Amino acid sequence: MDKVGLRALKLVAISMYFVGTLCFAFIHGKTEPLYYIAGILVAVGSTSNLICNQHITSMFPKYRGFGISLLSGAFDSSTLIAFILSETYAQFSLQKSFIILAFVSICVGLFMAIFILTTRSDDMRRFASNFSDAVTSGENEDEQAKLSQDCVRDNNENTRSLDKEAKNIEVSRRIKMIIDLRYQSIKDCIISLPFLLITIWFMLGLFRFSTFLGQLQRIINELFPNDIITIDHLLQISSAFSMCGFLAAPITGLILDISQAYCRRKIMQNDDYSIDEQHHKNQIYYTYIFGLAPGLLFMAFCAMFISCLIFIPNRVAYYFAFLFFVMLRSLLFSASVGFCLTAFPVHYFGTVCGILNSIGGIFSLLQYAFQYTSSAVTANIIITICSVGLFIPPIILFKMKSR
């Protein structure tokens, strides 16, 4: 994305997804290798599609967290399609469903690539409904300065609202300048403290997420031995909750947007900083990205609640565990994407987000070690201890903001 552009990546991604979905449609007993090829194409294509779609939120900068959460929630709730297909399989063949899915996805993807997405990812903000908020990251610096001067001039002639608008634009210009000065290359992003913090948080969060899914049936079997009715019931409820990601998205999105708006107001209220002083630049930067800390902290609590509740051999406890799991999943992916878009220059988003997801995915492979070396309860105790580390990044962000 960072090299070839947003639109080009979208076209490649939808092509891969289209070919992979068609491969699934025509798999039979004699074409088993095609299954692995199709799986790789669909996995890479769908993930790349989601990353491209995240840039649509740049058109709504004041509600970026809400938009990212909705997109992630829709991605999670796509399992609902598989459920509907499985329920109507006798009336509608699986092959036809894959063919229809392939052609619908290619049509929608082409429309988005041609008419919605821009060639470069940092150009998406040009279409923001509130341009004064959009200049935070990705606008031409001369245009920002001109817009700021115009707003200041209008403020001298008109109302207090224009004064607030001018100050908002000036703050956006300063934040963008600070971020651009801090991260002049992708190396600067990777070796920075914010990237280390979000990597630790994402690794541990994804580890908790993947082990919950991988160990769920094992731990239920251990806690409810010989109770087939309860085991089947809890697994069905778990599947139902997994389709509710889209319902949790507005809540997690509002958490991110409200906290970021609060931190932005704190920056605007502080008239004592100077862009030339390194201390104040750091203070502005960490106050700005601290807006994501409440989301990180809330997900840490969700992970701990899950870890504790699944020890309780009670149906109601598991209902709450499934509820917290839906919130965890929504925050895990929306907050990590929002952090990459907020803390680093937008033209490095593809690389930073890709490295973050790769590290998290590799670390989560450790879950397979527990399947063969310990019981599910013992594994969950170890994972619960590891989940305590989720509280470290938001605490450090608070310390950096307060310095």
Contacts in CASP RR format, 6 or more apart in sequence:
PFRMAT RR
TARGET T0000
AUTHOR 0000-0000-0000
METHOD contacts of the structure
MODEL  1
MDKVGLRALKLVAISMYFVGTLCFAFIHGKTEPLYYIAGILVAVGSTSNL
ICNQHITSMFPKYRGFGISLLSGAFDSSTLIAFILSETYAQFSLQKSFII
LAFVSICVGLFMAIFILTTRSDDMRRFASNFSDAVTSGENEDEQAKLSQD
CVRDNNENTRSLDKEAKNIEVSRRIKMIIDLRYQSIKDCIISLPFLLITI
WFMLGLFRFSTFLGQLQRIINELFPNDIITIDHLLQISSAFSMCGFLAAP
ITGLILDISQAYCRRKIMQNDDYSIDEQHHKNQIYYTYIFGLAPGLLFMA
FCAMFISCLIFIPNRVAYYFAFLFFVMLRSLLFSASVGFCLTAFPVHYFG
TVCGILNSIGGIFSLLQYAFQYTSSAVTANIIITICSVGLFIPPIILFKM
KSR
1 9 0 8 1.000
1 51 0 8 1.000
1 52 0 8 1.000
1 121 0 8 1.000
1 349 0 8 1.000
1 350 0 8 1.000
1 351 0 8 1.000
2 121 0 8 1.000
2 186 0 8 1.000
2 347 0 8 1.000
2 348 0 8 1.000
2 349 0 8 1.000
2 350 0 8 1.000
2 351 0 8 1.000
5 119 0 8 1.000
5 120 0 8 1.000
5 121 0 8 1.000
6 52 0 8 1.000
6 55 0 8 1.000
6 117 0 8 1.000
6 118 0 8 1.000
6 119 0 8 1.000
6 120 0 8 1.000
6 121 0 8 1.000
6 124 0 8 1.000
7 113 0 8 1.000
7 114 0 8 1.000
7 117 0 8 1.000
7 118 0 8 1.000
7 119 0 8 1.000
8 119 0 8 1.000
9 48 0 8 1.000
9 51 0 8 1.000
9 52 0 8 1.000
10 48 0 8 1.000
10 49 0 8 1.000
10 52 0 8 1.000
10 109 0 8 1.000
10 112 0 8 1.000
10 113 0 8 1.000
10 117 0 8 1.000
11 110 0 8 1.000
11 113 0 8 1.000
12 48 0 8 1.000
13 44 0 8 1.000
13 45 0 8 1.000
13 46 0 8 1.000
13 48 0 8 1.000
13 49 0 8 1.000
13 52 0 8 1.000
14 45 0 8 1.000
14 49 0 8 1.000
14 105 0 8 1.000
14 106 0 8 1.000
14 109 0 8 1.000
14 110 0 8 1.000
14 113 0 8 1.000
15 106 0 8 1.000
16 41 0 8 1.000
16 42 0 8 1.000
16 44 0 8 1.000
16 45 0 8 1.000
16 48 0 8 1.000
17 41 0 8 1.000
17 42 0 8 1.000
17 45 0 8 1.000
17 46 0 8 1.000
17 49 0 8 1.000
17 102 0 8 1.000
17 105 0 8 1.000
17 106 0 8 1.000
18 102 0 8 1.000
18 103 0 8 1.000
18 105 0 8 1.000
18 106 0 8 1.000
19 41 0 8 1.000
20 37 0 8 1.000
20 38 0 8 1.000
20 39 0 8 1.000
20 41 0 8 1.000
20 42 0 8 1.000
20 102 0 8 1.000
21 38 0 8 1.000
21 42 0 8 1.000
21 98 0 8 1.000
21 101 0 8 1.000
21 102 0 8 1.000
21 105 0 8 1.000
22 98 0 8 1.000
22 99 0 8 1.000
22 102 0 8 1.000
23 34 0 8 1.000
23 35 0 8 1.000
23 37 0 8 1.000
23 38 0 8 1.000
23 39 0 8 1.000
23 41 0 8 1.000
24 35 0 8 1.000
24 38 0 8 1.000
24 39 0 8 1.000
24 42 0 8 1.000
24 98 0 8 1.000
25 94 0 8 1.000
25 95 0 8 1.000
25 96 0 8 1.000
25 98 0 8 1.000
25 99 0 8 1.000
25 102 0 8 1.000
26 34 0 8 1.000
26 95 0 8 1.000
27 34 0 8 1.000
27 35 0 8 1.000
27 38 0 8 1.000
46 75 0 8 1.000
47 357 0 8 1.000
49 109 0 8 1.000
50 71 0 8 1.000
50 72 0 8 1.000
50 75 0 8 1.000
51 337 0 8 1.000
51 350 0 8 1.000
51 353 0 8 1.000
51 354 0 8 1.000
52 117 0 8 1.000
53 71 0 8 1.000
53 112 0 8 1.000
54 68 0 8 1.000
54 71 0 8 1.000
54 337 0 8 1.000
54 341 0 8 1.000
55 117 0 8 1.000
55 121 0 8 1.000
55 124 0 8 1.000
55 349 0 8 1.000
56 67 0 8 1.000
56 71 0 8 1.000
56 116 0 8 1.000
56 117 0 8 1.000
56 124 0 8 1.000
57 63 0 8 1.000
57 64 0 8 1.000
57 65 0 8 1.000
57 67 0 8 1.000
57 68 0 8 1.000
57 71 0 8 1.000
57 341 0 8 1.000
58 64 0 8 1.000
58 124 0 8 1.000
58 125 0 8 1.000
58 127 0 8 1.000
58 128 0 8 1.000
58 134 0 8 1.000
58 341 0 8 1.000
58 346 0 8 1.000
59 124 0 8 1.000
59 125 0 8 1.000
59 127 0 8 1.000
59 128 0 8 1.000
59 129 0 8 1.000
60 66 0 8 1.000
60 67 0 8 1.000
60 128 0 8 1.000
60 129 0 8 1.000
61 125 0 8 1.000
61 128 0 8 1.000
61 130 0 8 1.000
61 133 0 8 1.000
61 134 0 8 1.000
61 136 0 8 1.000
62 130 0 8 1.000
62 133 0 8 1.000
62 257 0 8 1.000
62 261 0 8 1.000
63 257 0 8 1.000
64 256 0 8 1.000
64 257 0 8 1.000
64 260 0 8 1.000
64 338 0 8 1.000
64 341 0 8 1.000
64 342 0 8 1.000
65 253 0 8 1.000
65 256 0 8 1.000
65 257 0 8 1.000
65 260 0 8 1.000
65 334 0 8 1.000
65 338 0 8 1.000
66 249 0 8 1.000
66 250 0 8 1.000
66 253 0 8 1.000
66 254 0 8 1.000
66 256 0 8 1.000
66 257 0 8 1.000
67 249 0 8 1.000
67 253 0 8 1.000
68 253 0 8 1.000
68 256 0 8 1.000
68 334 0 8 1.000
68 337 0 8 1.000
68 338 0 8 1.000
68 341 0 8 1.000
69 249 0 8 1.000
69 250 0 8 1.000
69 252 0 8 1.000
69 253 0 8 1.000
69 256 0 8 1.000
69 330 0 8 1.000
69 334 0 8 1.000
70 246 0 8 1.000
70 249 0 8 1.000
70 250 0 8 1.000
70 253 0 8 1.000
72 249 0 8 1.000
72 330 0 8 1.000
72 333 0 8 1.000
72 334 0 8 1.000
72 337 0 8 1.000
73 245 0 8 1.000
73 246 0 8 1.000
73 248 0 8 1.000
73 249 0 8 1.000
73 330 0 8 1.000
73 334 0 8 1.000
74 246 0 8 1.000
74 249 0 8 1.000
75 333 0 8 1.000
76 242 0 8 1.000
76 245 0 8 1.000
76 246 0 8 1.000
76 329 0 8 1.000
76 330 0 8 1.000
76 333 0 8 1.000
77 243 0 8 1.000
77 244 0 8 1.000
77 245 0 8 1.000
77 246 0 8 1.000
79 239 0 8 1.000
79 242 0 8 1.000
79 243 0 8 1.000
80 243 0 8 1.000
81 101 0 8 1.000
83 239 0 8 1.000
83 243 0 8 1.000
85 92 0 8 1.000
85 94 0 8 1.000
85 97 0 8 1.000
117 124 0 8 1.000
118 124 0 8 1.000
118 126 0 8 1.000
118 127 0 8 1.000
120 347 0 8 1.000
121 346 0 8 1.000
121 347 0 8 1.000
121 349 0 8 1.000
121 350 0 8 1.000
122 137 0 8 1.000
122 138 0 8 1.000
122 345 0 8 1.000
122 346 0 8 1.000
122 347 0 8 1.000
123 138 0 8 1.000
125 134 0 8 1.000
125 135 0 8 1.000
125 136 0 8 1.000
125 137 0 8 1.000
125 138 0 8 1.000
125 139 0 8 1.000
125 346 0 8 1.000
126 134 0 8 1.000
126 139 0 8 1.000
128 134 0 8 1.000
131 147 0 8 1.000
132 147 0 8 1.000
132 151 0 8 1.000
132 165 0 8 1.000
132 168 0 8 1.000
132 169 0 8 1.000
132 172 0 8 1.000
133 168 0 8 1.000
133 172 0 8 1.000
134 172 0 8 1.000
135 143 0 8 1.000
135 144 0 8 1.000
135 147 0 8 1.000
135 169 0 8 1.000
135 172 0 8 1.000
135 173 0 8 1.000
135 176 0 8 1.000
136 172 0 8 1.000
136 175 0 8 1.000
136 176 0 8 1.000
137 175 0 8 1.000
137 176 0 8 1.000
137 179 0 8 1.000
137 341 0 8 1.000
137 345 0 8 1.000
137 346 0 8 1.000
138 176 0 8 1.000
138 345 0 8 1.000
138 346 0 8 1.000
138 347 0 8 1.000
139 176 0 8 1.000
141 173 0 8 1.000
141 176 0 8 1.000
141 177 0 8 1.000
144 169 0 8 1.000
144 172 0 8 1.000
144 173 0 8 1.000
144 176 0 8 1.000
145 173 0 8 1.000
147 169 0 8 1.000
148 166 0 8 1.000
148 169 0 8 1.000
148 170 0 8 1.000
148 173 0 8 1.000
151 162 0 8 1.000
151 165 0 8 1.000
151 166 0 8 1.000
151 169 0 8 1.000
152 166 0 8 1.000
154 162 0 8 1.000
154 166 0 8 1.000
155 162 0 8 1.000
155 163 0 8 1.000
155 165 0 8 1.000
155 166 0 8 1.000
167 268 0 8 1.000
168 268 0 8 1.000
171 264 0 8 1.000
171 267 0 8 1.000
171 268 0 8 1.000
174 275 0 8 1.000
174 284 0 8 1.000
175 267 0 8 1.000
175 284 0 8 1.000
175 285 0 8 1.000
175 288 0 8 1.000
177 275 0 8 1.000
178 275 0 8 1.000
178 281 0 8 1.000
178 284 0 8 1.000
178 285 0 8 1.000
179 285 0 8 1.000
179 343 0 8 1.000
179 344 0 8 1.000
179 345 0 8 1.000
180 345 0 8 1.000
181 281 0 8 1.000
182 188 0 8 1.000
182 192 0 8 1.000
182 285 0 8 1.000
183 189 0 8 1.000
183 192 0 8 1.000
183 344 0 8 1.000
183 345 0 8 1.000
183 348 0 8 1.000
186 348 0 8 1.000
186 351 0 8 1.000
186 352 0 8 1.000
189 195 0 8 1.000
189 344 0 8 1.000
189 345 0 8 1.000
189 348 0 8 1.000
189 351 0 8 1.000
189 352 0 8 1.000
190 352 0 8 1.000
190 355 0 8 1.000
193 396 0 8 1.000
193 400 0 8 1.000
194 289 0 8 1.000
194 339 0 8 1.000
194 343 0 8 1.000
194 344 0 8 1.000
195 343 0 8 1.000
195 344 0 8 1.000
195 352 0 8 1.000
195 356 0 8 1.000
197 392 0 8 1.000
197 393 0 8 1.000
197 396 0 8 1.000
197 397 0 8 1.000
198 336 0 8 1.000
198 339 0 8 1.000
198 340 0 8 1.000
198 343 0 8 1.000
198 356 0 8 1.000
198 393 0 8 1.000
199 356 0 8 1.000
199 359 0 8 1.000
199 360 0 8 1.000
200 389 0 8 1.000
200 392 0 8 1.000
200 393 0 8 1.000
201 296 0 8 1.000
201 300 0 8 1.000
201 336 0 8 1.000
201 390 0 8 1.000
201 392 0 8 1.000
201 393 0 8 1.000
201 394 0 8 1.000
202 332 0 8 1.000
202 336 0 8 1.000
202 356 0 8 1.000
202 357 0 8 1.000
202 359 0 8 1.000
202 360 0 8 1.000
203 359 0 8 1.000
203 360 0 8 1.000
203 363 0 8 1.000
203 364 0 8 1.000
204 303 0 8 1.000
204 386 0 8 1.000
204 387 0 8 1.000
204 389 0 8 1.000
204 390 0 8 1.000
205 299 0 8 1.000
205 303 0 8 1.000
205 328 0 8 1.000
205 332 0 8 1.000
205 387 0 8 1.000
205 390 0 8 1.000
206 332 0 8 1.000
206 360 0 8 1.000
206 361 0 8 1.000
206 363 0 8 1.000
206 364 0 8 1.000
207 360 0 8 1.000
207 363 0 8 1.000
207 364 0 8 1.000
207 366 0 8 1.000
207 367 0 8 1.000
207 383 0 8 1.000
207 386 0 8 1.000
208 303 0 8 1.000
208 306 0 8 1.000
208 307 0 8 1.000
208 328 0 8 1.000
208 383 0 8 1.000
208 386 0 8 1.000
208 387 0 8 1.000
208 390 0 8 1.000
209 325 0 8 1.000
209 328 0 8 1.000
209 329 0 8 1.000
209 332 0 8 1.000
209 364 0 8 1.000
210 364 0 8 1.000
210 367 0 8 1.000
211 364 0 8 1.000
211 367 0 8 1.000
211 370 0 8 1.000
211 379 0 8 1.000
211 380 0 8 1.000
211 383 0 8 1.000
212 306 0 8 1.000
212 310 0 8 1.000
212 325 0 8 1.000
214 367 0 8 1.000
214 371 0 8 1.000
215 367 0 8 1.000
215 370 0 8 1.000
215 371 0 8 1.000
215 376 0 8 1.000
215 379 0 8 1.000
215 380 0 8 1.000
216 235 0 8 1.000
216 238 0 8 1.000
216 310 0 8 1.000
217 231 0 8 1.000
217 235 0 8 1.000
218 371 0 8 1.000
218 375 0 8 1.000
218 376 0 8 1.000
219 310 0 8 1.000
219 376 0 8 1.000
219 377 0 8 1.000
219 380 0 8 1.000
220 230 0 8 1.000
220 231 0 8 1.000
220 234 0 8 1.000
220 235 0 8 1.000
220 318 0 8 1.000
221 231 0 8 1.000
221 376 0 8 1.000
222 375 0 8 1.000
222 376 0 8 1.000
222 377 0 8 1.000
223 311 0 8 1.000
223 313 0 8 1.000
223 377 0 8 1.000
224 230 0 8 1.000
224 231 0 8 1.000
224 234 0 8 1.000
224 313 0 8 1.000
230 315 0 8 1.000
233 315 0 8 1.000
234 315 0 8 1.000
234 318 0 8 1.000
237 318 0 8 1.000
237 319 0 8 1.000
237 322 0 8 1.000
238 322 0 8 1.000
241 322 0 8 1.000
241 323 0 8 1.000
241 325 0 8 1.000
241 326 0 8 1.000
242 326 0 8 1.000
244 326 0 8 1.000
245 326 0 8 1.000
245 329 0 8 1.000
245 330 0 8 1.000
247 326 0 8 1.000
248 326 0 8 1.000
248 327 0 8 1.000
248 329 0 8 1.000
248 330 0 8 1.000
249 330 0 8 1.000
249 334 0 8 1.000
251 327 0 8 1.000
251 330 0 8 1.000
252 295 0 8 1.000
252 327 0 8 1.000
252 330 0 8 1.000
252 331 0 8 1.000
252 334 0 8 1.000
252 335 0 8 1.000
253 334 0 8 1.000
255 294 0 8 1.000
255 295 0 8 1.000
255 298 0 8 1.000
255 331 0 8 1.000
256 291 0 8 1.000
256 292 0 8 1.000
256 294 0 8 1.000
256 295 0 8 1.000
256 334 0 8 1.000
256 335 0 8 1.000
256 338 0 8 1.000
259 291 0 8 1.000
259 292 0 8 1.000
259 293 0 8 1.000
259 294 0 8 1.000
259 295 0 8 1.000
260 291 0 8 1.000
260 292 0 8 1.000
260 342 0 8 1.000
262 291 0 8 1.000
263 287 0 8 1.000
263 288 0 8 1.000
263 290 0 8 1.000
263 291 0 8 1.000
264 288 0 8 1.000
266 287 0 8 1.000
267 284 0 8 1.000
267 287 0 8 1.000
267 288 0 8 1.000
272 280 0 8 1.000
273 280 0 8 1.000
273 283 0 8 1.000
273 284 0 8 1.000
274 280 0 8 1.000
275 281 0 8 1.000
282 400 0 8 1.000
282 403 0 8 1.000
283 401 0 8 1.000
283 403 0 8 1.000
286 397 0 8 1.000
286 400 0 8 1.000
286 401 0 8 1.000
286 403 0 8 1.000
287 401 0 8 1.000
288 342 0 8 1.000
289 339 0 8 1.000
289 342 0 8 1.000
289 343 0 8 1.000
289 397 0 8 1.000
290 397 0 8 1.000
290 398 0 8 1.000
290 400 0 8 1.000
290 401 0 8 1.000
292 335 0 8 1.000
292 338 0 8 1.000
292 339 0 8 1.000
292 342 0 8 1.000
292 343 0 8 1.000
292 397 0 8 1.000
293 393 0 8 1.000
293 394 0 8 1.000
293 397 0 8 1.000
293 398 0 8 1.000
294 394 0 8 1.000
295 331 0 8 1.000
295 335 0 8 1.000
295 394 0 8 1.000
296 331 0 8 1.000
296 335 0 8 1.000
296 339 0 8 1.000
296 390 0 8 1.000
296 393 0 8 1.000
296 394 0 8 1.000
296 397 0 8 1.000
297 391 0 8 1.000
297 394 0 8 1.000
298 327 0 8 1.000
298 331 0 8 1.000
299 327 0 8 1.000
299 328 0 8 1.000
299 331 0 8 1.000
299 332 0 8 1.000
299 335 0 8 1.000
299 390 0 8 1.000
300 387 0 8 1.000
300 389 0 8 1.000
300 390 0 8 1.000
300 391 0 8 1.000
300 394 0 8 1.000
302 324 0 8 1.000
302 325 0 8 1.000
302 327 0 8 1.000
302 328 0 8 1.000
302 331 0 8 1.000
303 328 0 8 1.000
303 387 0 8 1.000
303 390 0 8 1.000
304 384 0 8 1.000
304 387 0 8 1.000
304 388 0 8 1.000
304 390 0 8 1.000
305 320 0 8 1.000
305 321 0 8 1.000
305 324 0 8 1.000
306 321 0 8 1.000
306 324 0 8 1.000
306 325 0 8 1.000
306 328 0 8 1.000
307 380 0 8 1.000
307 383 0 8 1.000
307 384 0 8 1.000
307 387 0 8 1.000
308 384 0 8 1.000
309 317 0 8 1.000
309 318 0 8 1.000
309 320 0 8 1.000
309 321 0 8 1.000
309 324 0 8 1.000
310 317 0 8 1.000
310 318 0 8 1.000
310 321 0 8 1.000
310 380 0 8 1.000
311 377 0 8 1.000
311 380 0 8 1.000
312 318 0 8 1.000
336 353 0 8 1.000
336 356 0 8 1.000
337 353 0 8 1.000
340 349 0 8 1.000
340 350 0 8 1.000
340 352 0 8 1.000
340 353 0 8 1.000
340 356 0 8 1.000
341 349 0 8 1.000
344 352 0 8 1.000
370 376 0 8 1.000
370 378 0 8 1.000
370 379 0 8 1.000
370 382 0 8 1.000
370 383 0 8 1.000
371 379 0 8 1.000
374 382 0 8 1.000
END
